[in-house]
Amino acid sequence: MKVQTIAEMIEQGATEEEARQANNLFQLLRPCLKVNKVGRFDTTAGDKTVLGLYRTLKHYQSTGAI
């Protein structure tokens, strides 16, 4: 199982700061996350990469949903 790296996040359009924050969030939540065989996380909002999980949580936070 290989999860998305900071370099891969930047290749996908993330800023260096956003990629670093996404990686920090992943490291914090890692014990609670179930990573599937392709390195993504299954959520109620679909399966997510490290960057996708970060952006989803950031969106919910900005809308006041969390």
C-alpha positions in Angstrom: 0.0 0.0 0.0 1.5 3.3 -1.1 0.0 6.5 -0.1 0.4 9.8 -2.0 3.7 11.6 -1.4 4.2 15.4 -1.1 5.9 15.4 -4.5 2.8 13.7 -6.0 0.5 16.2 -4.4 2.5 19.0 -5.9 2.3 17.3 -9.3 -1.5 17.2 -8.9 -1.6 21.0 -8.3 -1.2 21.5 -4.6 1.0 24.2 -3.3 4.0 23.1 -1.2 2.3 24.4 1.9 -1.0 22.6 1.1 0.9 19.4 0.5 2.8 19.7 3.8 -0.4 20.4 5.7 -2.1 17.4 4.0 0.8 15.2 4.9 0.8 16.4 8.5 -3.0 15.7 8.7 -2.4 12.2 7.3 0.4 11.5 9.9 -2.0 12.7 12.7 -4.9 10.6 11.5 -2.9 7.6 10.3 -3.7 5.3 13.2 -7.4 5.7 12.7 -7.5 5.5 8.9 -8.0 2.3 6.9 -5.9 2.6 3.7 -7.1 0.4 0.8 -4.9 -1.6 -1.4 -4.3 1.3 -3.8 -3.3 3.7 -1.1 -6.6 5.6 -0.8 -9.0 6.1 2.1 -12.7 5.1 1.9 -14.9 7.8 3.2 -18.6 8.6 3.0 -17.7 11.2 0.4 -15.9 8.6 -1.7 -12.4 7.2 -1.7 -9.7 9.9 -1.2 -6.0 10.4 -1.6 -4.1 12.2 1.2 -4.6 15.5 -0.6 -8.3 14.7 -1.3 -8.9 13.9 2.3 -7.2 17.2 3.4 -9.2 19.3 0.8 -12.5 17.6 1.8 -12.0 18.3 5.5 -10.9 21.8 4.7 -14.0 22.4 2.7 -16.3 21.0 5.4 -14.5 23.2 8.0 -15.0 26.3 5.8 -18.7 25.6 5.4 -19.1 25.2 9.2 -20.1 21.5 8.8 -17.4 20.5 11.3 
